[in-house]
Amino acid sequence: MPGICPPWLSLLLTCGLRHRGQDPFRIVGPFVQEGATVADVGCGPGFFTGPMAHLAGETGRVIAVDVQQGMLNRARNAARRVGMAERIDFRHATDTDLKLDEGLDFVLAFAVLHEMRDAKGALEQITAALRPGGRLLLAEPTFHVHKPKFTETVRLAESTGLYWVDIVDIRMSHAAVLRRD
Ligand SMILES: C[S@@+](CC[C@H](N)C(=O)[O-])C[C@H]1O[C@@H](n2cnc3c(N)ncnc32)[C@H](O)[C@@H]1O
């Protein structure tokens, strides 16, 4: 799929170097409480999905969506290896439907918005899926997305009914936390 990170680049997204610079437990830990229902939008090979399932615990649930079946297969295999697959609902998204449920406590959209053909449509779906008070962590790689473009994406998220609450320090990323009223 043009403009979209192909599954064969998964090694880059899951390598040890990334674990050191972008520790997934440190990044999503503050947002995923035990028993929470959360979503990993554009989960790719599952770098954050397994840790989210671990943090959500036995009573929590993770919805992992991606537009590429090859990425979902990799994410499922990675989750199996760490015994987390049972807690994760893997869903094949389309360009127009993220296949999210409503009432989510938290959504992660990490390094994905810039790949989407319809970022506004995706943000509208994310906002509708969050429960009141639910949060979105929106992060984009500084390598691909310059600051003005990221600011534009945050504005787009705000236009769908979220409000900006915080910035987060994540290596090689622009990152913002937004909350639904
Ligand atoms: C650069 S990867 C990042 C993966 C993961 N979030 C991470 O940080 O490791 C972007 C992912 O977003 C997915 N993606 C792109 N457009 C999408 C869309 N419209 N809906 C769902 N997933 C999408 C791609 O297939 C790819 O797996």
The ligand as a Gaussian input file, in Angstrom:
#p B3LYP/6-31G(d) Opt

LIG

0 1
 C        4.713000       3.368000      11.196000
 S        3.612000       2.077000      11.605000
 C        3.501000       2.287000      13.370000
 C        3.017000       1.032000      14.067000
 C        2.873000       1.139000      15.584000
 N        1.874000       2.119000      15.966000
 C        4.199000       1.444000      16.227000
 O        4.400000       2.576000      16.708000
 O        5.041000       0.558000      16.240000
 C        2.021000       2.687000      11.044000
 C        0.947000       1.617000      11.035000
 O       -0.313000       2.254000      10.778000
 C       -1.061000       1.423000       9.924000
 N       -2.077000       2.225000       9.222000
 C       -1.893000       3.122000       8.227000
 N       -3.081000       3.640000       7.828000
 C       -4.031000       3.076000       8.601000
 C       -5.448000       3.189000       8.669000
 N       -6.140000       4.006000       7.859000
 N       -6.108000       2.449000       9.583000
 C       -5.429000       1.615000      10.417000
 N       -4.095000       1.445000      10.396000
 C       -3.392000       2.169000       9.495000
 C       -0.025000       0.801000       8.997000
 O       -0.495000      -0.369000       8.385000
 C        1.135000       0.553000       9.954000
 O        1.075000      -0.719000      10.519000

